[in-house]
Amino acid sequence: MTSVEVGDFLENIAFQKLKRLLHERVGLNCSCYRDDYLKRRLAVRLRATGTNTYSRYVRYLKKNAVEYNLVLNDLTINYTAFFRDRDVYLYLEKNVLPTLFKSTEVRMWSAGCATGEEPYSLAILVHKLLGEKLPTHKVTIFASDLDEDALAKAVKGEYDRKQLRDLEDPLIDKYFSNNGASYRVKDFVRHIVRFEKRDLMKPSLHKSLDLILCRNVMIFFSRESQQHIYMRFYNALREGGYLVTGKSEVLSGEPSKRFLCADVNCRVYQKPPADVNRRVLSGLGVEKADELNLNNPRWRTMDSCTILK
Ligand SMILES: C[S@@+](CC[C@H](N)C(=O)[O-])C[C@H]1O[C@@H](n2cnc3c(N)ncnc32)[C@H](O)[C@@H]1O
C-alpha cells in the first residue's frame, strides 16, 4: 500500500467511527444518509474547526462536547414548505380541527418546525376555521426546533415569493403583508404561534396536547430514539389527541401498539379516546385498543378512517 492509500484507509475508518459517535452521542442515525451527502456537510465542520481530517475531527469532538450541536445543525436539513403534503393539511382541515375546536381551549405543537412554514400553515387553517370567533378560543401552537438559525427565521415570519409558490393569491393577500420582495405573516396569525428552542431528545414539558405535528424529523434518529420520542408524544397528548408524522415515517414498536391509525396515507394517528372501548372496540369485535394499529394486518386493506367513525 502506498502512503496515500494508507491515509485514505485510515480516513475511511475514522469516518465510520465518526458516524458511530454521532449515533451514540446525539442519536443521529447516519445510516439514513448517503455517504457523499454526509461528507459534503461534514466538510463544513472540518474546515470550521481547522481539523481538516476525520481522525483529527473525531479527537476534537471527544474534547469539545459543544461541537456535537454544531455538527448536528449542519447535518439536519431544514427543508420545509407551506402546506407541505397538501392532502395532510386537507385531512387536518376537514377531519381533525373541526373535532378539536368543539373545545374552546386547544393546544398544538409543531415539533421540528424548521423555519416556521408548518406551524404558520396550521395557524392559517385554524383562522380559516374560526374566523371572527378566534378570540373566543384559547389557541396555542407551540413550535420548536433545535436549530437556532432556523428558529430566528421562523420568529420573523418573513418569506420571499418563491417560498409562497404553492399558495393561492387570495390566501397570500389575506395572511401575508407584502413589503417589497418580502411577505410577512400577519400578526393575527403569528400571535397564535409560540416558538421555542427545544431538543426532541430531551423530555418535553408540554402536556395535555390536542395535536402534535412531528413531520420529517424522525428520519434523522435511530429506531430506539424514534420509539422513545413517540412514546413521549403519546404521554404528552390528551386522550383522543392526534399525532401526525411525515409521509416516509412509520411508527414501530410500542408506539405502534398504543396509537390508533386515523389515516394511513396522511400518517395521522390518534391516542385512543377515553370511550374508545365502548364506542369502537365492541363494534369491531376487538378486545384491546392495541389491536387497532397500523401494523395490524386486519386493518391494512381497510380505509382506516372507518375504524374511528
Ligand atoms: C426537514 S425539517 C422538517 C420541517 C417540518 N416539520 C416539515 O415537515 O416541513 C427537520 C427539522 O428537524 C429539526 N431537528 C432535527 N433534530 C432535532 C432535534 N433533536 N430536536 C428538535 N428539532 C430537530 C431540524 O433542525 C430541522 O429543522
The ligand as a MOL file (V3000), in Angstrom:
LIG
                    3D

  0  0  0     0  0            999 V3000
M  V30 BEGIN CTAB
M  V30 COUNTS 27 29 0 0 0
M  V30 BEGIN ATOM
M  V30 1 C -36.7650 18.5570 7.3400 0
M  V30 2 S -37.1210 19.6850 8.6230 0 CHG=1
M  V30 3 C -38.8440 19.3740 8.8530 0
M  V30 4 C -39.6460 20.6360 8.9620 0
M  V30 5 C -41.1560 20.4320 9.0260 0
M  V30 6 N -41.5310 19.6270 10.1480 0
M  V30 7 C -41.6630 19.8150 7.7470 0
M  V30 8 O -42.0330 18.6450 7.7150 0
M  V30 9 O -41.7000 20.5100 6.7300 0 CHG=-1
M  V30 10 C -36.4180 18.8310 10.0200 0
M  V30 11 C -36.2150 19.7530 11.2130 0
M  V30 12 O -35.9780 18.9300 12.3580 0
M  V30 13 C -35.0780 19.6160 13.1950 0
M  V30 14 N -34.4720 18.6860 14.1290 0
M  V30 15 C -33.5660 17.7130 13.8690 0
M  V30 16 N -33.2090 17.1210 15.0090 0
M  V30 17 C -33.9030 17.7220 16.0200 0
M  V30 18 C -33.9580 17.5520 17.4380 0
M  V30 19 N -33.2150 16.6310 18.0590 0
M  V30 20 N -34.7750 18.3510 18.1640 0
M  V30 21 C -35.5200 19.2950 17.5440 0
M  V30 22 N -35.5220 19.5020 16.2120 0
M  V30 23 C -34.7160 18.7360 15.4580 0
M  V30 24 C -34.0650 20.1970 12.2010 0
M  V30 25 O -33.3460 21.2650 12.7840 0
M  V30 26 C -34.9750 20.6330 11.0530 0
M  V30 27 O -35.3470 21.9920 11.1720 0
M  V30 END ATOM
M  V30 BEGIN BOND
M  V30 1 1 1 2
M  V30 2 1 2 3
M  V30 3 1 2 10
M  V30 4 1 3 4
M  V30 5 1 4 5
M  V30 6 1 5 6
M  V30 7 1 5 7
M  V30 8 2 7 8
M  V30 9 1 7 9
M  V30 10 1 10 11
M  V30 11 1 11 12
M  V30 12 1 11 26
M  V30 13 1 12 13
M  V30 14 1 13 14
M  V30 15 1 13 24
M  V30 16 1 14 15
M  V30 17 1 14 23
M  V30 18 2 15 16
M  V30 19 1 16 17
M  V30 20 1 17 18
M  V30 21 2 17 23
M  V30 22 1 18 19
M  V30 23 2 18 20
M  V30 24 1 20 21
M  V30 25 2 21 22
M  V30 26 1 22 23
M  V30 27 1 24 25
M  V30 28 1 24 26
M  V30 29 1 26 27
M  V30 END BOND
M  V30 END CTAB
M  END
